Amino acid sequence: MTEEISTASHLSVAMTTIGMTQTTTPQGSRGMEFYFRCAVLIIGLVGTAANGLVLYALVASNQHRQHVLIVNQNALDLVTCLFVIIIYSVKLCNIYLTGSTGYWLCVLVLSESLWMATSMGSIVNLAAISVERYLKIVHLVWSKNKLRRWMINSAMAFAWISSVLCNLCVVFPDDQSGERSVLRLRVLAE
């Protein structure tokens, strides 16, 4: 008897939806997307607090002058977490993008290019830290004689500049038609 009721109710739903097309996402996937974005937002908040605390500890203990690459790494990670908070806050708001404001919001925030730039800068800075530590451990005499402060500062600047330029090339591709492809960025944002 329960089979007959469930079949009848299923048929009535199927008969009423004939000819209709579904254009929205199922409620279950939208709910999971919302919870995922909330979880990423919380991770960004925790990361911001942790990196801010480490930076404060380095400055308070006067270690920030001795370990400038480590300070730069924490600064990159702090900015990355701030961008994650901004990006996922905007994504949770589900803003309708129109005009030039919508274009720039899509290009800079929803495409996650700011987050990717600082993430790539963090990777470049980690490589610079590895090279510096290798030189200080394996080639101690050479590092004391040849490794200068300007070299370390150049590595820090290179980490920021190269990652931003690399992401600008991805976000603003050189189209032959001269049109900016907002649609492509919108697809990347979703």
Residue, then its C-alpha position, 0 to 999 in steps of 0.5 A: m500500500t505504501e508503494e501505491i501512495s509513493t508512486a501516485s505522489h511521484l506521478s503527480v509531481a511529474m505531471t505538474t512539472i512537464g514542460m518546465t525547465q529548471t534554471t536554478t541550482p538544486q537547494g542542496s548544492r547551494g546550501m553546501e556552497f554557502y557553508f563552504r564559503c562560511a568555512v573559508l571565511i572563518i579560516g581567513l579570520v583565524g589566519t589573519a589573527a595568527n599572522g598578525l600575532v606572529l608579526y606582533a611577536l617579531v616586532a615586540s621582540n626586536q627580531h624583525r630586523q634579523h629575520v626580514l624574510i620571515v617577516n615578509q613571509n608573515a606579511l604576505d600571509l597576513v595580506t593573503c588572509l585579508f584578501v580571502i576574507i574580502i573575497y568570500s565576504v563579497k561572494l556571500c553577499n551575492i552582488y549583482l555586477t553591473g557597470s564599471t564598478g561591477y567589472w572591477l569588482c569581478v576582475l579584482v575580487l571575484s576572480e580571486s586574482l588578489w588572493m592568487a597574487t599574494s599566494m604566489g608571492s608567498i611561494v616565491n618568498l619561501a623559495a628565497i628563504s630556502v636559498e638564504r638558509y641554504l647559503k647560511i648553513v652550507h656556504l657560511v663563509w661565502s654568505k658572510n662575505k658576499l650576501r648583502r642586505w640589498m640582496i635580501n631586500s631585492a628578493m622581498a621586492f621580487a616576491w611582491i612584484s613578480s606575483v602581481l605582474c604574473n597575475l595581471c597577465v592572467v586577469f588581463p589577457d591580450d585579446q586581439s579584438g581589444e575587448r575585455s572578456v568579463l564573461r571569462l572572468r565571471v566563469l572563473a569567479e563562479 
